[in-house]
Amino acid sequence: MSKAITGTFAWGVVRGVLAVMVGGAVFGCSPQSDRPAAAPSPSASVQPSASPSSMRARIELPLRLGNRSRLFHRPLLFAVGDNVEQLGRLVDDPRDKAGQVYNGATDADYAVMVSAAAGTVGDGEATLDELFKLFPRVREVRAVDPGPLGGVARCGNGRNDQYYVTMCTWADRISVGTVTFLSLKKRLGLPDDEFVEIRSELEFPIPALSSGQ
């Protein structure tokens, strides 16, 4: 049975996450830029067939992500709220944005934080470059398969003295988002497949309304 994040441990997780993840943009400091984000390989980029003007994205927050339940913990939700605001600044004509925290799938996998914003994205690669500048302590950034929703995707890793963070991101022409896994133990495998599955439960492309509707 997975453990909920409560009490002293919860505050430890929050401090660890903020120390590892949050870049200067959130707290007014200059972000570190001593390493460029990893350049995705061509095979990791999938462009949607429909033009961006004919589609838009709806962001949903299901009650459950697979076997994960929503985790109502104020400090972690506050951190997610900061992420959502940052993502909203990365899209033009923002239409929808949301975030949530879900509990861990195992005792070692304590929580997953999801954030997304829908709007217009002109350049997915450049958007992910800007996104990772917000989280300078997330390193080892690599291109990953974005899945059937297309666009581009990357994952990166970080940790402090106690906590491991794996942050996966996507950007397509109608949305940008993050899926962040928190753990006390280093993951034995990469979360690429789970990231794609979670993204498919958050982002729903739908036809855009014509002008005047």
C-alpha positions in Angstrom: 0.0 0.0 0.0 1.4 3.4 -0.9 2.0 5.9 1.8 0.5 9.4 2.0 2.8 12.3 2.6 1.9 13.7 6.0 3.5 15.5 9.0 7.2 16.0 9.3 8.0 13.8 6.3 5.7 15.9 4.1 7.6 19.1 5.0 10.8 17.4 4.3 9.6 16.4 0.9 8.5 19.9 0.1 11.8 21.4 1.2 13.7 18.8 -0.8 11.6 19.4 -3.9 11.9 23.1 -3.8 15.7 22.8 -3.3 16.1 20.5 -6.2 13.5 21.7 -8.7 12.7 25.3 -8.3 14.7 27.8 -10.4 15.3 31.4 -9.9 12.2 32.5 -11.9 9.9 31.5 -9.1 11.7 33.3 -6.2 13.3 36.2 -8.1 16.8 34.9 -8.4 18.7 34.5 -11.7 18.4 31.0 -13.0 21.6 29.0 -13.5 22.4 28.6 -17.2 25.8 26.9 -17.2 24.5 23.9 -19.1 22.3 23.8 -22.2 19.2 21.6 -22.2 19.8 18.3 -24.1 19.0 18.5 -27.8 16.3 16.0 -28.6 17.0 13.5 -31.4 14.7 13.7 -34.5 13.1 10.4 -33.6 11.8 11.9 -30.3 9.8 14.7 -32.1 6.4 14.0 -33.5 4.5 16.9 -35.1 0.7 16.8 -34.9 -1.0 16.4 -38.3 -3.7 19.1 -37.6 -2.7 22.8 -37.8 -2.6 24.6 -34.5 -5.4 27.0 -35.6 -7.8 24.1 -36.0 -7.1 22.5 -32.6 -6.9 23.5 -29.0 -6.2 21.5 -25.8 -8.4 20.8 -22.8 -6.5 20.1 -19.6 -8.2 17.7 -17.2 -7.3 16.5 -13.7 -8.7 13.0 -13.2 -9.6 11.7 -9.7 -7.1 8.9 -10.3 -4.0 8.5 -12.4 -3.8 4.7 -12.8 -3.6 3.5 -9.2 -2.7 6.9 -7.9 -5.2 9.0 -5.9 -5.3 12.8 -5.5 -3.1 13.9 -2.6 -4.6 17.0 -0.9 -1.5 18.4 0.8 -1.3 22.2 0.9 2.5 22.7 0.6 2.9 20.4 -2.4 -0.2 21.9 -4.0 1.4 25.4 -3.5 4.5 24.2 -5.3 2.3 22.9 -8.2 0.5 26.2 -8.3 3.8 28.0 -8.9 4.6 25.5 -11.7 1.2 26.1 -13.3 1.8 29.9 -13.3 5.2 29.5 -14.9 3.8 27.2 -17.6 1.1 29.7 -18.3 3.7 32.3 -19.2 5.3 29.9 -21.8 2.2 29.8 -24.0 0.6 32.5 -26.1 -3.1 33.1 -25.8 -3.4 30.9 -22.7 -6.8 29.2 -22.5 -6.5 26.6 -19.8 -4.1 25.7 -17.0 -4.2 23.3 -14.1 -2.1 21.2 -11.7 -2.5 18.5 -9.1 -0.6 16.2 -6.8 -1.2 12.4 -6.7 0.2 9.9 -4.2 2.9 7.4 -4.9 2.3 4.1 -6.6 4.7 2.3 -4.2 6.3 2.9 -0.8 9.5 4.2 -2.6 7.6 6.3 -5.1 5.9 8.9 -2.8 4.2 11.4 -5.1 3.7 12.7 -8.6 3.1 16.4 -9.4 1.4 17.3 -12.7 1.1 20.8 -14.2 -0.1 21.9 -17.7 -1.1 24.9 -19.6 -3.0 25.1 -22.9 -2.6 27.8 -25.5 -0.5 28.4 -28.6 3.1 27.2 -28.7 5.2 28.4 -31.6 8.3 26.4 -31.1 8.2 23.3 -28.9 12.0 22.9 -28.6 12.5 26.5 -27.6 9.7 26.3 -25.1 11.3 23.3 -23.4 14.6 25.1 -23.4 12.9 28.0 -21.5 11.1 25.5 -19.2 14.3 23.8 -18.0 15.9 27.2 -17.4 13.2 27.5 -14.6 14.5 24.3 -13.0 18.4 24.6 -13.3 19.0 21.8 -10.8 17.2 19.3 -12.9 20.1 17.8 -15.0 20.8 14.8 -17.3 18.1 16.1 -19.5 17.3 13.8 -22.4 14.8 13.5 -25.2 12.0 11.0 -24.8 9.2 9.7 -26.9 6.3 12.2 -26.6 3.7 9.5 -27.3 0.7 9.6 -29.6 -0.2 13.2 -28.7 3.0 14.3 -30.5 5.1 17.4 -30.0 8.5 17.1 -28.2 9.3 15.7 -24.8 12.3 15.6 -22.4 13.0 14.1 -19.0 15.6 15.2 -16.4 16.8 14.1 -13.0 17.8 15.9 -9.8 18.2 15.2 -6.1 19.4 16.6 -2.9 20.6 14.8 0.2 17.4 12.8 0.5 15.1 13.0 -2.4 15.2 12.0 -6.1 13.3 14.0 -8.6 12.5 12.9 -12.2 10.8 15.6 -14.2 9.3 14.8 -17.6 8.0 17.6 -19.8 6.2 18.0 -23.1 5.4 20.8 -25.5 3.2 20.6 -28.6 1.6 23.3 -30.6 -1.3 23.6 -28.2 0.0 22.9 -24.7 3.0 22.5 -22.4 3.2 20.4 -19.3 5.3 18.6 -16.6 5.0 15.3 -14.8 7.3 15.2 -11.8 8.0 12.0 -9.9 9.2 12.2 -6.2 11.0 9.4 -4.6 13.3 8.6 -1.6 15.1 5.9 -3.6 16.6 6.1 -7.1 14.3 4.6 -9.6 15.4 1.3 -11.1 13.8 2.1 -14.4 13.0 5.2 -16.4 9.4 6.5 -16.2 9.1 7.2 -20.0 6.1 4.9 -20.5 4.3 6.1 -17.4 4.9 9.7 -18.4 3.2 9.1 -21.8 0.3 7.4 -20.1 -0.1 10.2 -17.5 0.1 12.8 -20.2 -2.7 11.1 -22.1 -4.9 11.4 -19.1 -4.3 15.2 -18.8 -4.3 16.6 -22.3 -7.2 16.3 -24.7 -6.9 17.9 -28.1 -10.3 19.1 -29.4 -11.4 21.1 -32.5 -11.1 24.9 -31.9 -14.3 26.9 -32.0 -14.6 29.1 -35.1 -14.4 32.9 -34.7 -17.5 34.3 -33.0 -18.5 31.0 -31.3 
